[in-house]
Amino acid sequence: MGLADHVAESSPFQQWLAENGADLEFDDSENPKRMRIDTILSQLKADSFEHVATIAAEPLEKWSKSGNDPTVLRGAQLTWKTPGGGSETGFVGAVADR
């Protein structure tokens, strides 16, 4: 199935992926498995980098607006770059709820 079968190329979700340098992988059941965002994000709201919870909530909204069940995307792993040069991983839903 892949991404093209989940959302149209011009869908809000597809546009969000492109704008944020994000990549979405699917599992064998063709559900979202892992999302990588190629952006430095911070867990601190007062930081100069974008807040990770805000960015994690955006794809859920776009996924839903594209006609998909957001609970499926909430369970996907999200990996992002940290200000210190490393990376962190969490589930999309849990990170968005922070």
C-alpha positions as a LaTeX table, in Angstrom:
\begin{tabular}{lrrr}
\hline
Residue & $x$ (\AA) & $y$ (\AA) & $z$ (\AA) \\
\hline
Met1 & 0.00 & 0.00 & 0.00 \\
Gly2 & 2.46 & 2.71 & 1.09 \\
Leu3 & 2.00 & 6.40 & 1.60 \\
Ala4 & 0.38 & 7.07 & $-1.77$ \\
Asp5 & $-2.51$ & 4.79 & $-0.87$ \\
His6 & $-3.04$ & 6.44 & 2.52 \\
Val7 & $-3.02$ & 10.04 & 1.34 \\
Ala8 & $-3.16$ & 11.81 & $-1.98$ \\
Glu9 & $-0.07$ & 13.68 & $-3.14$ \\
Ser10 & $-1.74$ & 17.02 & $-2.53$ \\
Ser11 & $-3.25$ & 16.08 & 0.84 \\
Pro12 & $-2.57$ & 18.16 & 3.95 \\
Phe13 & $-0.55$ & 15.29 & 5.40 \\
Gln14 & 1.63 & 14.88 & 2.31 \\
Gln15 & 2.24 & 18.63 & 2.26 \\
Trp16 & 3.19 & 18.56 & 5.95 \\
Leu17 & 5.70 & 15.76 & 5.33 \\
Ala18 & 7.33 & 17.75 & 2.53 \\
Glu19 & 7.41 & 21.02 & 4.47 \\
Asn20 & 8.98 & 19.42 & 7.54 \\
Gly21 & 11.47 & 17.12 & 5.84 \\
Ala22 & 9.67 & 14.17 & 7.37 \\
Asp23 & 9.67 & 10.57 & 6.25 \\
Leu24 & 7.09 & 7.92 & 7.12 \\
Glu25 & 7.73 & 4.17 & 7.10 \\
Phe26 & 5.01 & 1.51 & 7.13 \\
Asp27 & 4.91 & $-1.92$ & 8.76 \\
Asp28 & 3.94 & $-5.19$ & 7.07 \\
Ser29 & 0.27 & $-4.42$ & 7.72 \\
Glu30 & 0.75 & $-1.13$ & 5.89 \\
Asn31 & 0.19 & 0.97 & 9.00 \\
Pro32 & 2.50 & 3.85 & 9.94 \\
Lys33 & 5.46 & 2.43 & 11.84 \\
Arg34 & 8.08 & 5.15 & 12.10 \\
Met35 & 8.23 & 8.85 & 11.31 \\
Arg36 & 11.50 & 10.74 & 11.11 \\
Ile37 & 11.64 & 14.52 & 11.16 \\
Asp38 & 14.84 & 16.03 & 9.85 \\
Thr39 & 14.54 & 19.11 & 12.05 \\
Ile40 & 16.03 & 20.13 & 15.38 \\
Leu41 & 13.22 & 20.20 & 17.94 \\
Ser42 & 13.26 & 21.06 & 21.62 \\
Gln43 & 11.27 & 19.80 & 24.57 \\
Leu44 & 11.52 & 23.26 & 26.12 \\
Lys45 & 8.82 & 25.72 & 25.11 \\
Ala46 & 11.09 & 28.69 & 25.81 \\
Asp47 & 13.85 & 27.40 & 23.52 \\
Ser48 & 14.68 & 29.01 & 20.17 \\
Phe49 & 13.91 & 25.72 & 18.41 \\
Glu50 & 10.39 & 24.59 & 17.61 \\
His51 & 8.66 & 22.68 & 20.40 \\
Val52 & 8.51 & 18.95 & 19.72 \\
Ala53 & 4.97 & 18.53 & 21.10 \\
Thr54 & 3.63 & 21.21 & 18.76 \\
Ile55 & 5.33 & 19.65 & 15.76 \\
Ala56 & 4.17 & 16.14 & 16.75 \\
Ala57 & 0.54 & 17.31 & 16.97 \\
Glu58 & 0.57 & 18.75 & 13.45 \\
Pro59 & 0.84 & 15.46 & 11.52 \\
Leu60 & $-2.00$ & 13.98 & 13.59 \\
Glu61 & $-4.26$ & 16.82 & 12.51 \\
Lys62 & $-3.12$ & 16.61 & 8.88 \\
Trp63 & $-3.44$ & 12.80 & 8.85 \\
Ser64 & $-7.01$ & 13.11 & 10.10 \\
Lys65 & $-7.85$ & 15.86 & 7.58 \\
Ser66 & $-6.55$ & 13.53 & 4.87 \\
Gly67 & $-9.27$ & 11.03 & 5.80 \\
Asn68 & $-7.22$ & 8.69 & 7.99 \\
Asp69 & $-7.74$ & 7.46 & 11.55 \\
Pro70 & $-5.35$ & 9.45 & 13.78 \\
Thr71 & $-5.12$ & 6.64 & 16.35 \\
Val72 & $-3.10$ & 4.62 & 13.84 \\
Leu73 & $-0.51$ & 7.40 & 13.50 \\
Arg74 & $-0.41$ & 8.03 & 17.26 \\
Gly75 & 1.24 & 4.63 & 17.73 \\
Ala76 & 4.05 & 5.27 & 15.26 \\
Gln77 & 7.53 & 6.02 & 16.57 \\
Leu78 & 8.72 & 9.57 & 16.04 \\
Thr79 & 12.42 & 10.40 & 15.82 \\
Trp80 & 13.73 & 13.96 & 15.79 \\
Lys81 & 17.03 & 15.78 & 16.16 \\
Thr82 & 17.83 & 17.47 & 19.46 \\
Pro83 & 19.62 & 20.79 & 20.02 \\
Gly84 & 22.60 & 18.93 & 21.50 \\
Gly85 & 23.29 & 17.10 & 18.25 \\
Gly86 & 21.68 & 13.78 & 19.13 \\
Ser87 & 18.26 & 12.42 & 18.47 \\
Glu88 & 15.28 & 11.31 & 20.52 \\
Thr89 & 12.45 & 8.90 & 19.89 \\
Gly90 & 8.93 & 8.68 & 21.25 \\
Phe91 & 5.49 & 7.69 & 20.07 \\
Val92 & 3.76 & 10.37 & 18.01 \\
Gly93 & 0.71 & 10.45 & 20.29 \\
Ala94 & 2.67 & 10.57 & 23.54 \\
Val95 & 4.98 & 13.30 & 22.25 \\
Ala96 & 2.04 & 15.34 & 20.95 \\
Asp97 & 0.31 & 15.09 & 24.34 \\
Arg98 & 3.28 & 16.58 & 26.26 \\
\hline
\end{tabular}
